[in-house]
Amino acid sequence: MKVLVTGGGGFLGNEICRQLLARGDQVIAYQRSGNPALQAMGVEVIRGSLSETDLLNKAMENVDAVIHTAAKAGVWGPWEDYFEANVTGTENVLEACRRNNILHLVFTSSPSVIHDGADIEGADESLPYPDSFHSPYPATKAQAEKLVMAANCAELQTVSLRPHFIWGPGDNHLLPRLLARAKTGKLKLPGPDKLIDTVFVNNAANAHLLALDRLQTDPQTVGGKTYFISNDEPMTQGEVIGRMLKAAGVEVEIQPIPPFVAMSVGVACENIWKLLKLKSEPPLTRWSANHLSTAHWYDISAAKRELGYTVEISMDEGFEKLSMSCRNA
């Protein structure tokens, strides 16, 4: 099978490409920058953005399926940038699939699309979207997810996945930020005792392959649906962050702070960044403060039952793999 992966050079996309190649699929990575490492693996890399519709359309010629992971992530930035990448970009991917008669599309969504600011404990996919969001990222990802779900039909069968807090070797986003903030040996954190779900990157990638396969064998069951994906092993936020940092060789003392203090700091940071028109990301925002202050773990029974998803690498195994990777870096 010939599969195009948008954002194939990203943390998750790279692992998806690797797993597709390992099982014998032909892989194209469509992304904004070149990637010699992917090419060395045997991936065809096409440089382009999701806004370049002609190039995107050409890249999908003779492709059998698409895994759409490319997105603008983060907690800060102009609404227009997030909308262009996450909503318009997804519309362009869907249209290119239709033009090229591509039958199967797997979309990478996020559990943040249903986070309403309160604790989420053991919820399943019936949880509704909130009425409003504190950040353009979950707002635009929710719009994109709705587009993908609505697009499902006999001619284009779609499924959306919501992997939560992806981590593991090769992470160039979350772990570097944690390391930067823990360099003093102390880390202030609201809600360190709150239970959260995470997912090791290999497991998250495998879920995408399983979803793609199920679209081919049982589209009536999975088509147009969305699924939470995790390691199914909730831990306190403090333990997860502490063990990640320890795997990277950093011992840190986590200092709890009241959620209202974190929210106040987040509001202040947003106001200062807007007033001074700073382009960098604030150290804290309302959305990140709220997210850090609440529990969020999910019932993944549907993914197990309908996608055949199983956790292949446990949390303990994942931390060991991360530690080995950091030692060898």
Secondary structure, 3 states (H helix, E strand, C coil): CEEEEECCCCHHHHHHHHHHHHCCCEEEEEECCCCHHHHHHCCEEEECCCCCHHHHHHHCCCCCEEEECCCCCCCCCCHHHHHHHHHHHHHHHHHHHHHCCCCEEEEECCHHHHCCCCCEEEECCCCCCCCCCCCHHHHHHHHHHHHHHHHCCCCCEEEEEEECCEECCCCCCHHHHHHHHCCCCEEEECCCCCEECCEEHHHHHHHHHHHHHHHHHCHHHHCCEEEEECCCCCEEHHHHHHHHHHHCCCCCEEEECCHHHHHHHHHHHHHHHHHHCCCCCCCCCHHHHHHHCCCEEECCHHHHHHHCCCCCCCHHHHHHHHHHHHHHC
